[in-house]
């Protein structure tokens, strides 16, 4: 009996240690706390809606190549209007030429002594859905981040990149746009301090029971889907801590931060997986998608279901967060071969 009791205590201690490790920022405010939008926020909300309607009003992927190309052209045109010269990273998938679209600000890529921060979002949709939330919201937020960050003269290099082929059947394969990009950074031994994947950022609810989690996290978090989550895999704990802490310091928008093993449901289903695969700390910024949004991967994931006020609030907070991360120290060394 004594041995059994000691064994249970040991198991309990290990479980508690794992939970403490995973729950980087477990506390979540119980009420929505984004302040009313000012003129700047309202203008951003309108631009975000314009982007989403342009990119994600119909299915766009390799099964629907014309709207996929139209989305890519819209992204490139918008970036040029902001003042960038977008870079095309082209590669072939099943005989079709596809591309990532990137802009770089800060020290040039030739300066290998400078750390890199990657911010990305995929612009393809899943099959049978226009993909307004997944992932028109991420694309729209990244376009507005590019606009706001254009005047910045950061200490770190910022790579802002729009990925193709995140969705099935290409996710977690070399045909994934983020896989191609992460692989290229690893091949040139670029020191990447971290990567943020903007993934489904526009669905929120104040209704109790509107949020679920993979087991056992539902036992630990509130069940109201009013927050944004910063989710990384285990190697990214220090990075997730730094990003979440910075975000919380600049906004009252509810947030949580966690790191989980890749086998946890949904943990690796975005572009951050590719960077983790190549040894870089990476984090998904998300409204938790299928754990909250009833329209996830359905024909009903349309632009009219997006909460543009919340998306504007989050985008503004991410702008300040990234500005601080790009100019100041992020805990932990950058990954390098």
N, C-alpha and C positions, 0 to 999 in steps of 0.2 A: 504493500500500500504506500509506503514511504517513497519507494522508487517511482511508482506511478504518479504520485503527487509532485515529486521533483521534476519528472518528465513533463507533466502538464505545465508547471511553472516555467520550465525552460522554453517550451513551445510558445507559451503566452508572451514571454519576454522577447523571443525572436519575432513573433508576429507584431508586437508593439513597436519594435525597432524598425521593421519594414514599413509600417504605417507612417511612423515619424519621418522616415527617409522619403517616402513618396509624397506626402502632403507638404509641399513646399510652402504654400500659403493657403491653409485650409479654410480660414474664416471668410464667410461671404456675407456682406450686408443683406439684411432681410427685405429691404425695400429698394425700389429703383431710385437712384440718386443722381442721375444726370441732370444738370441744371437746364432750364429752358434755353433754347438756342438763341444766340444773338444774331445780328445781321450776317456776320461771317459764317456762322454755323448753318443758317438757313440757306445761304448761297451755296455752301458746300453740299448740303442735302440735295439741292436741285441739280447740281453737277453730277453727284453720285447717281441720281435717278437717270439722268441722261445717259451716262456711261452704261448702266445696267440695261436699259432699254435698247441701246445700240448693240451691245455685245450678246445679250442673253434673252432675246425675245423668241428665239426658236432654237431647236436642237442644233448643236455645232460641234462636230467631231469628225473623225475620218470616214464615218458612214454618211456624213453630211458635209462635204468638203467646201461647198460654196459659202455657207454661213460661217464655217470655221475660218476660211480665208477672209471673209468680210470682217470678222472679229479681229483678226490679226492686223488688217489694214487700218481699222479704226484705232487700235492701240497705237500703231506707229504714227498715224496722222496726229493723234492727240499729243503724243510725246514731242513731235516736231513743233506743234503749235506752242507747247510750253517752252521750247527752246533747246531741246535735246537733239542729238543725232543718234537715233536708235540703231543698235547693232543687231544684225540677224545672225543667229547660230542655226544653220540649216543642217538637216540630216534626213536620211531616207528611212521610211517605215513601210514595208510591204510595197515597195516601188513608188511610194508617194513622198514627195519632198515636203517636209514640215519644218517648223522653225520655232525656236525660242526667240524672244525679243528682249534686249537688255539695254539699259543705260547705266553709266558709271559716273559717279561724282566723287570728288576728293582726289587724293594722290593717284597717279596713273598706275596701271597694272605692272609696269616695268619696275616699280619700286617695291621690291620683295621684302623690304624691312618693315613695311606698313601692314598692319592687320586689316582684314576685310570683314565687313558685316554684310551678309546677303539677306535681302528682303524679296520674297517671291510670292507669286500667285498663279495658279493655272487658269488658262482661258478656254479650255475645252469643256464641254458638258458631257454628262453621262448619257447613255442611250435612253431615248424616249422621254427626254425632259429638256426644256429650254435652259435650265440651270441658272435661274436668276440669283438664288442664294448660293447655290453650289455650281459655279463659283463666280458669278457675276459680281457679287459683293466684294470678293477678294480683289478682283481686277479693278473695280471702281475705286476701292480704297487705295490700291497701289498707284493708280494714276493720280489721285489727289495727293498722296505722299510725294510722288515725283514732283508735282507742282510746288508743294510747300518746301521741299528740300532743295530745290534748284539753286537758291541763293546761298546755301550753306557751304562753308569752307571747312569740312570736317577733318579731324585728325586721322580718323580711320577712312579707308576706302569703302564706299557704299556701292554695292552692286544691286540694282533693282531689276528684277527679271520676271518676265511673263512666260510661263511654261506651257508647252503643249503636251497632250497625252498623259495627263495624270489619271484619268478615269480608266476603268476596265475596258478592254483586256490588257492595257499597256502599263497600268500601275505596277510598281515593284518589278519592272523588267528594264532592260537596256533601251527599250523604245520610249520610255518615260522621259519627258523633256528635262526634268530635274535630275534624273540619273545622268544624262549626258553632261549637264552643266557641272554637277558635283564631281563627276569623273574627270572633267577637264581641269578643275581647280586642283584636284589631288595630283594629277599627272604633272602639273607645273609646281607642285609643292607650295601653293599659295597659303599663307597663314590665315585661316578663317577663324575668327573669334566666335562666330555663331551665325545661325541662319534662322530667320523667322518666315514661316509659311502662313500666309493670310488665307484662311479656309472657312467659308461659310460664316459670315459676320452680321447677318441681318434679320435673324428671327428671335424674338424675345417675348416673354409672357410673364404676367404677374399672377397667374392662376396657380394655386397650390396643386401639385401633382402633374404639372406641365413638364417636369424634368425627370429623367431617369439616368442611371449610371450603370456601367458594367459592375458586376459583383467584385469586391465588397463595398465599392465606393458609395453606393446608395445608402449604406448604413452610416456614412460619415458626413455627407453633404445634404443641404436642404433640397427640397423637391420643387422649387420654383425656378423656372427657366429665365431668369432676369439678368444673368451674368455672362461675361466673356471668360473663356478658359485659356490658360497658357499650358500646353501639354507637351512634354518632351519625354524621350526615353532616358534610360538610366544615366548614360554618360553626360547628359545635358543638365544635371541638377543645378550646378553652380550658375549656368547661363540662365536657366528658367527662373532661379531665385532672383538674379540681378534684373532681368527684364520685368518680372512681375512686380518686384519692389519699386522699380522706377515708374512703372505704369500707375501703381497705386499712389505714388507720391504726387502725380500730376492730375489725377482725376478722381471723382467720387463714383464713377461707373463701377458697379459690382464686378469683382473678378476673383478667380481662384487660380492657383498655380500648382501643378503636380507633375511628377515624373513616374512612369510606369514601365514595366517590362513590355517588350514588343508583342507578347502573346495576349495581352489584355485587349479585349474587343475594342476596335476603333483606334487604338493607340498609334498605329503606324500607317493609317490610311490617308496620307497626304504627302506633299512634296518634301516635308522634313525627313521622311524615311530615307530618301536618297542620300542626304548629307550625313545622316547617322551611319548609313551603310558604308560611307567612305571615311568614317572616323571623325566627323565634325560634330560639335554640339549643335543641336537643332531643336526648334520648338514650333509647334502649331498654335496659331491664335485662332480661336473658333467659338462659335455659339453651341458647339457640340453636335450639330447636324442631326443624325438619325436618332439621337437620344432626346431630341426636343421637337424638331420640325416635322409635322405630319406630312409635309409636301416633299420631303427629301426624296430625290431620284424618282420623281413622278411628273406627269405632264402638268401638274398644278404648281410646280416651282416656278412661278411667273413673277414679273417685276412688281405687280400690285400687292404681293405678299410680303415685301421687304419693309422693315421698319427703318425708314430713311433718317429719322431724327436720331435714333440710337446709333446707326451706322456713321452719321456725321460726328457724333460725340466720340465714338471709338476712334475714328480716323484722326480727329484732332489730338486725342490723347496719345495715339501711336506716333504722330508726328513729333510731339514733344519728347516722348520716350526715346525714339530713334535719334533725335537730335542730341540728347544727353548721352546716349550710348556711343554715338559716333564721335563725340568730343571728349568724353571722359573715360576713365578706367572701367572696364568690365571685369569683375572678379574671375580669375582663372586664366590660364595661358591659352593662346590660340592653338588649335591643332595644326601640326606640321608633320610631314613625313620624317 
